[in-house]
């Protein structure tokens, strides 16, 4: 069974339409079970908490983004719980 993944877009980092396409391309290339898309802004309150809550609610073990910048510096912390996957980098879940 493929890993369940959610996509993450922070709208302050690039074009949301291109970002969504990049996430959908990752889903297709890597065979993830896509559970939805979370869009945040630079003003989102407690974004790391929201990201992790959304992943837990959706049962996701992977969070996809167009680049690590969409995690706002929290990519390594998030990878302690789930896999962080982008077109150019994958942070494996800490064991």
VENCORWO-V428831 format. One record per backbone hydrogen bond with DSSP energy under -1.0 kcal/mol. CO is the residue of the C=O (numbers start at 1). NH is the residue of the N-H. Records with the same first field share a line. If there is no record, write none. Layout:
CO: NH  NH
//
This chain:
3: 33
4: 61  62
5: 35
6: 64
7: 38
9: 40
10: 13
15: 19
16: 20
17: 21
18: 22
19: 23
20: 24
21: 25
22: 26
23: 27
24: 28
25: 29
26: 30
27: 31  32
33: 5
36: 7
38: 9
40: 11
41: 44
46: 50
47: 51
48: 52
49: 53
50: 54
51: 55
52: 56
53: 57
54: 58
55: 60
61: 83
62: 6
63: 85
64: 8
67: 70
68: 71
69: 72
71: 74
74: 78
75: 79
77: 80
78: 81  82
79: 94
83: 63
84: 91
85: 65
89: 86
91: 84
//
